[in-house]
Amino acid sequence: MFQTTSGIEDEELAEARKLIGEKVRLPELFNTIATRESIRHFAYGCGDDNPLWCDKAYAREHGHDRIMAPPTYLYSVFPPGVCPAFPGLQGFHAGSRWEFETPVLEDEQIDVSAELDDIKDVMGKRSGRTLIMCGRTEYRDTNGRLLAVNHSKTFRKPRPGSPGGLKVERPRFQPSESEIEAIENEIVSYRRRGAEPRYGDSVTVGEALPRRLKGPLVIEDIIAFAMAIGNVMSGELAVKNRHFYRQHPEQAPTHRPLGWLLERVPPAAGHMNPDVAKAVGMPAVYDNGWLRMCWMGQFVTDWMGDAGRLRVLDVRLRLPNLVGDLLKITGEVVSVSPGQDSTRVELAIRAHRQDDELSCHGTATVELPHR
């Protein structure tokens, strides 16, 4: 189904490292203007129905002239992940550090640039030899004002059938009817902070954030998110693109291996197709790591309230999230630093699966208002 390799080759790695520091040629951006509809579609695609992102009257009532986009909306402009070279290695999103400078507002026009920052050659306890490709992506408005910087990490692993190929094996989570009912009750009873400001002087070190559930993961979650960020393409356009890039490789995007663009079945199809998932080493359809990043961002924005500001979201993805998996997201306050205009709060955040395995973890920095 896919190109395979004899493993991670040192010579190929040396050649790939020559690309470090070079700007990559990006594909056509999906959302270049943050329209009201694209913001709403993205938010709903993540399962986030905060009216601040969707309701113009609500936004105005709470001090905003225009609808504000969720901080992670930038995934729908260009989902960051710079991993050129190694067409025979599979890629898995390993996490990101977002540094948010300026909120994205309705009708903002957005430009993007990206480059490969580094390639790390590591030996994982479970995964064996793995490459971690580090990218830097900048998002700016048309005046050059910086909106956000993303520092992404992508795991690169040989596919099954190659030496050191990935092979994940575990059964699907099958909750009982009573467990499903308890999960749904917790989901519908969860309340975001919303319009009531969370003031900096009301927060204490060690304070726990209310637990939030996401899942059990269903294929609809994956499809809704893929549509929200433009990560799916019609079969006809895929054929036309593939043939065009075969004839004009010099015009192909360079943030991914050219070999991926020429394959009839894209490697990312494992997010929806169980046969492809198994071909890349997963036991079943698995989530897009970008979606998990957005869920962690939503966990923070729900807690801080509409008057807060998310400044940094830094999350490491550790294990795949398969269809059927339930995530239990928790966190706590680790520091509180009052400033002249706001209070800076550092959070530790994490998500465990239903089997208590750590799915992802990280930190977030928010600014909360003074009274």
C-alpha positions as CSV (number, residue, x, y, z in Angstrom):
1,M,0.0,0.0,0.0
2,F,2.9,2.4,0.9
3,Q,6.5,2.8,0.2
4,T,8.6,1.0,2.8
5,T,12.3,1.4,3.7
6,S,15.1,-0.7,5.2
7,G,14.7,1.5,8.3
8,I,16.1,4.9,9.3
9,E,19.2,5.4,7.1
10,D,22.0,7.6,8.4
11,E,22.9,8.8,4.9
12,E,19.3,9.9,4.3
13,L,19.2,11.6,7.7
14,A,22.4,13.6,6.9
15,E,20.8,14.8,3.6
16,A,17.6,15.8,5.4
17,R,19.5,17.8,8.0
18,K,20.7,20.1,5.1
19,L,17.1,21.3,4.9
20,I,17.2,22.8,8.5
21,G,16.6,26.5,8.5
22,E,15.1,26.6,5.0
23,K,11.6,28.0,4.4
24,V,9.3,25.3,3.0
25,R,6.8,25.8,0.2
26,L,3.3,25.5,1.7
27,P,0.2,24.0,0.1
28,E,-2.8,26.3,-0.6
29,L,-4.0,27.6,2.8
30,F,-7.5,26.5,3.8
31,N,-8.8,29.5,5.6
32,T,-6.9,32.7,4.6
33,I,-9.6,34.9,6.1
34,A,-11.2,34.3,9.5
35,T,-14.8,34.6,8.4
36,R,-17.6,34.2,10.9
37,E,-18.6,30.9,9.2
38,S,-15.1,29.4,9.2
39,I,-14.6,30.3,12.9
40,R,-17.9,28.6,13.8
41,H,-17.2,25.6,11.6
42,F,-13.8,25.2,13.2
43,A,-15.1,25.5,16.8
44,Y,-17.9,23.0,16.2
45,G,-15.5,20.7,14.4
46,C,-13.6,20.5,17.7
47,G,-16.7,20.1,19.8
48,D,-16.4,23.7,21.2
49,D,-19.7,25.5,21.4
50,N,-18.6,28.6,23.3
51,P,-20.8,31.4,22.1
52,L,-17.7,33.8,22.2
53,W,-16.6,32.0,19.0
54,C,-20.0,31.8,17.3
55,D,-22.4,34.4,18.4
56,K,-21.8,38.0,17.4
57,A,-24.4,39.5,19.8
58,Y,-22.8,37.5,22.7
59,A,-19.4,38.8,21.7
60,R,-20.5,42.4,21.6
61,E,-22.4,42.0,24.9
62,H,-19.1,41.0,26.6
63,G,-16.9,43.7,25.2
64,H,-15.8,42.5,21.8
65,D,-16.6,44.3,18.6
66,R,-16.1,41.2,16.6
67,I,-16.3,37.5,17.1
68,M,-13.0,36.1,18.4
69,A,-11.6,32.8,17.0
70,P,-10.5,30.1,19.4
71,P,-6.7,30.3,19.8
72,T,-6.2,27.0,18.0
73,Y,-8.3,28.2,15.0
74,L,-4.9,28.6,13.2
75,Y,-4.9,24.8,12.6
76,S,-7.6,25.6,10.0
77,V,-5.3,28.1,8.2
78,F,-2.3,25.7,8.0
79,P,-2.0,22.8,10.4
80,P,1.6,23.1,11.5
81,G,3.9,20.2,11.0
82,V,7.1,20.4,9.0
83,C,8.4,17.0,8.1
84,P,10.1,16.9,4.6
85,A,12.1,13.9,3.3
86,F,11.9,10.2,4.4
87,P,8.9,9.2,2.1
88,G,9.1,5.7,3.5
89,L,8.7,6.8,7.1
90,Q,5.3,7.3,8.7
91,G,4.6,10.6,10.4
92,F,2.7,11.1,13.7
93,H,2.1,14.4,15.4
94,A,4.1,14.4,18.6
95,G,2.9,17.7,20.1
96,S,3.4,21.5,19.8
97,R,4.2,24.6,21.7
98,W,1.9,27.5,20.7
99,E,2.8,31.0,21.6
100,F,-0.2,33.3,21.0
101,E,0.6,36.9,20.6
102,T,-2.5,38.5,19.2
103,P,-6.1,37.1,19.2
104,V,-7.5,36.3,15.7
105,L,-10.7,38.3,15.2
106,E,-13.5,38.0,12.6
107,D,-12.4,39.0,9.1
108,E,-8.7,38.9,9.9
109,Q,-6.6,37.9,6.9
110,I,-3.7,35.5,7.7
111,D,-0.4,34.7,6.2
112,V,1.9,31.8,7.1
113,S,5.6,30.9,6.8
114,A,7.3,27.7,8.1
115,E,10.7,26.1,8.2
116,L,12.4,23.0,9.5
117,D,14.1,23.7,12.8
118,D,15.8,20.5,13.8
119,I,15.8,16.7,13.4
120,K,16.4,14.7,16.6
121,D,17.4,11.1,16.4
122,V,16.2,9.3,19.6
123,M,15.7,5.8,21.0
124,G,12.2,5.4,22.6
125,K,11.4,2.9,25.3
126,R,8.4,1.6,23.4
127,S,9.0,2.8,19.8
128,G,12.7,2.1,19.3
129,R,14.7,4.4,17.0
130,T,12.6,7.4,16.1
131,L,13.2,10.7,14.4
132,I,11.6,13.8,15.8
133,M,11.2,16.5,13.1
134,C,10.9,20.0,14.7
135,G,9.2,22.8,12.8
136,R,8.6,26.5,13.3
137,T,5.5,28.1,11.8
138,E,4.6,31.8,12.0
139,Y,1.1,33.2,11.5
140,R,0.8,37.0,10.7
141,D,-1.8,39.4,9.6
142,T,-1.4,41.2,6.3
143,N,0.3,44.1,8.0
144,G,3.0,41.7,9.3
145,R,1.8,41.7,12.9
146,L,2.6,38.5,14.6
147,L,-0.5,36.4,15.6
148,A,1.2,33.3,16.8
149,V,4.2,31.0,16.6
150,N,4.0,27.2,16.6
151,H,6.9,24.9,17.4
152,S,5.8,21.5,16.2
153,K,7.2,18.0,16.6
154,T,6.5,15.1,14.3
155,F,7.5,11.5,15.0
156,R,8.9,9.6,12.0
157,K,8.9,5.8,12.2
158,P,9.3,3.0,9.7
159,R,6.1,1.3,8.7
160,P,5.3,-2.3,9.4
161,G,7.3,-4.5,7.1
162,S,10.4,-2.4,7.6
163,P,13.1,-2.9,10.2
164,G,12.0,-1.1,13.4
165,G,8.5,-0.7,12.0
166,L,5.8,0.6,14.3
167,K,3.3,-1.9,15.7
168,V,0.7,-0.9,18.3
169,E,-1.5,-3.6,19.7
170,R,-4.3,-3.2,22.2
171,P,-8.1,-3.9,22.3
172,R,-10.8,-1.4,21.7
173,F,-12.4,0.1,24.8
174,Q,-16.0,-1.2,25.0
175,P,-17.8,0.6,27.8
176,S,-20.9,-0.9,29.3
177,E,-24.3,0.8,29.0
178,S,-24.1,2.1,32.6
179,E,-20.6,3.5,31.9
180,I,-21.8,5.3,28.7
181,E,-24.7,6.8,30.7
182,A,-22.3,8.0,33.4
183,I,-19.9,9.5,30.7
184,E,-22.8,11.3,29.0
185,N,-24.1,12.7,32.3
186,E,-20.7,14.1,33.1
187,I,-20.4,15.7,29.7
188,V,-23.7,17.4,29.8
189,S,-23.2,18.6,33.4
190,Y,-19.8,20.2,32.7
191,R,-19.9,24.0,32.7
192,R,-17.4,26.4,31.2
193,R,-16.5,29.6,33.1
194,G,-18.0,31.7,30.2
195,A,-18.9,35.3,30.8
196,E,-18.2,35.4,34.5
197,P,-14.7,36.7,34.8
198,R,-12.1,34.6,36.6
199,Y,-10.0,37.1,38.4
200,G,-6.3,36.5,39.1
201,D,-6.7,37.2,42.9
202,S,-9.2,34.3,43.1
203,V,-6.8,31.7,41.9
204,T,-4.4,29.8,44.2
205,V,-1.5,27.5,43.6
206,G,-2.5,23.9,43.8
207,E,-6.1,24.7,42.8
208,A,-7.5,21.9,40.6
209,L,-9.3,22.6,37.3
210,P,-12.7,20.8,36.9
211,R,-12.2,17.5,35.1
212,R,-13.4,17.4,31.5
213,L,-14.2,14.3,29.4
214,K,-13.6,13.9,25.7
215,G,-15.0,10.8,24.0
216,P,-15.3,8.0,23.7
217,L,-13.7,9.0,20.3
218,V,-16.0,8.3,17.4
219,I,-15.3,8.5,13.7
220,E,-17.6,11.6,13.5
221,D,-15.1,13.5,15.8
222,I,-12.3,12.8,13.3
223,I,-14.4,13.6,10.2
224,A,-15.8,16.8,11.7
225,F,-12.3,18.0,12.6
226,A,-10.8,17.1,9.2
227,M,-13.5,19.1,7.5
228,A,-13.0,22.0,9.8
229,I,-9.3,22.3,9.0
230,G,-9.5,21.3,5.3
231,N,-7.6,18.0,5.9
232,V,-9.8,16.0,3.4
233,M,-9.9,16.2,-0.4
234,S,-12.3,14.8,-3.0
235,G,-11.1,11.8,-4.9
236,E,-11.1,13.6,-8.2
237,L,-9.0,16.6,-6.9
238,A,-6.6,14.1,-5.2
239,V,-6.0,12.4,-8.6
240,K,-5.5,15.7,-10.4
241,N,-3.1,16.9,-7.7
242,R,-1.1,13.7,-7.8
243,H,-0.7,13.8,-11.5
244,F,0.2,17.5,-11.5
245,Y,2.9,17.0,-8.9
246,R,4.3,14.0,-10.8
247,Q,4.7,16.2,-13.8
248,H,5.8,19.4,-11.9
249,P,7.6,18.3,-8.7
250,E,9.3,21.7,-8.5
251,Q,5.8,23.2,-7.7
252,A,4.9,20.7,-5.0
253,P,4.6,21.7,-1.4
254,T,7.9,20.9,0.5
255,H,6.6,20.7,4.1
256,R,5.9,17.0,3.4
257,P,7.8,14.3,1.4
258,L,7.1,14.4,-2.3
259,G,6.6,10.6,-2.1
260,W,3.6,11.1,0.2
261,L,1.9,13.5,-2.4
262,L,2.3,10.9,-5.1
263,E,0.8,7.9,-3.3
264,R,-2.7,6.9,-4.2
265,V,-3.6,6.3,-0.6
266,P,-2.4,9.2,1.6
267,P,-0.6,8.0,4.8
268,A,-3.0,10.2,6.8
269,A,-6.0,8.2,5.6
270,G,-5.4,6.0,8.7
271,H,-7.4,8.6,10.6
272,M,-10.5,7.3,8.9
273,N,-9.7,4.0,7.1
274,P,-9.1,1.0,9.3
275,D,-7.1,-0.8,6.6
276,V,-4.7,2.1,6.2
277,A,-4.5,2.4,10.0
278,K,-3.3,-1.2,10.2
279,A,-0.9,-0.6,7.3
280,V,0.9,2.2,9.3
281,G,1.1,0.1,12.5
282,M,-2.1,1.0,14.4
283,P,-4.7,-1.6,15.5
284,A,-7.7,0.7,14.5
285,V,-8.6,4.1,13.2
286,Y,-6.8,6.8,15.4
287,D,-7.2,10.4,16.1
288,N,-5.4,13.3,14.5
289,G,-3.0,14.7,17.1
290,W,-4.0,18.3,16.1
291,L,-7.5,17.5,17.4
292,R,-6.1,16.5,20.8
293,M,-4.2,19.7,20.9
294,C,-7.4,21.6,20.3
295,W,-9.2,19.7,23.0
296,M,-6.4,20.6,25.5
297,G,-6.7,24.2,24.4
298,Q,-10.5,24.1,24.9
299,F,-9.9,22.7,28.4
300,V,-7.9,25.8,29.3
301,T,-10.1,28.4,27.6
302,D,-13.2,26.9,29.3
303,W,-11.5,27.3,32.7
304,M,-10.1,30.8,32.3
305,G,-13.4,32.3,31.0
306,D,-14.1,34.7,28.2
307,A,-12.1,37.6,29.9
308,G,-8.9,35.5,30.1
309,R,-6.3,35.1,27.5
310,L,-4.4,32.0,26.5
311,R,-0.8,32.9,25.9
312,V,1.0,29.5,25.7
313,L,-0.2,26.0,25.1
314,D,2.6,23.4,25.2
315,V,1.5,19.8,25.0
316,R,3.4,16.6,24.3
317,L,1.5,13.7,22.8
318,R,2.6,10.3,24.2
319,L,0.2,7.6,23.0
320,P,-2.3,7.2,20.2
321,N,-6.0,7.8,20.8
322,L,-8.0,5.1,19.1
323,V,-11.7,5.1,18.1
324,G,-13.5,4.2,21.3
325,D,-10.9,5.8,23.7
326,L,-12.1,8.1,26.4
327,L,-9.9,11.0,27.6
328,K,-10.1,12.3,31.1
329,I,-8.5,15.8,31.1
330,T,-7.3,17.3,34.4
331,G,-5.0,20.0,35.6
332,E,-4.0,22.3,38.4
333,V,-2.5,25.8,39.0
334,V,1.3,25.7,39.5
335,S,2.1,29.4,39.8
336,V,0.3,32.8,40.1
337,S,2.2,36.0,39.2
338,P,0.3,39.3,39.6
339,G,1.3,42.0,37.1
340,Q,0.4,45.6,36.4
341,D,-2.4,44.9,34.0
342,S,-3.2,41.2,34.6
343,T,-2.3,38.1,36.5
344,R,-0.2,35.5,34.8
345,V,-1.2,31.9,35.7
346,E,0.8,28.8,34.9
347,L,-1.2,25.5,34.6
348,A,-0.1,21.9,34.4
349,I,-2.5,19.9,32.2
350,R,-2.8,16.2,31.2
351,A,-5.2,13.7,29.7
352,H,-5.4,10.0,30.7
353,R,-7.1,7.3,28.8
354,Q,-9.8,5.1,30.3
355,D,-7.0,2.6,31.2
356,D,-5.2,5.4,33.1
357,E,-2.4,5.5,30.5
358,L,-1.1,9.0,30.0
359,S,-2.2,10.1,26.5
360,C,-0.7,13.6,26.6
361,H,0.5,16.2,29.0
362,G,1.9,19.7,29.1
363,T,1.6,23.2,30.4
364,A,-0.4,26.4,29.6
365,T,0.0,30.0,30.4
366,V,-3.0,32.3,30.8
367,E,-3.6,35.9,31.7
368,L,-6.5,36.7,34.0
369,P,-7.9,40.2,34.6
370,H,-7.7,42.2,37.8
371,R,-10.9,43.2,39.6
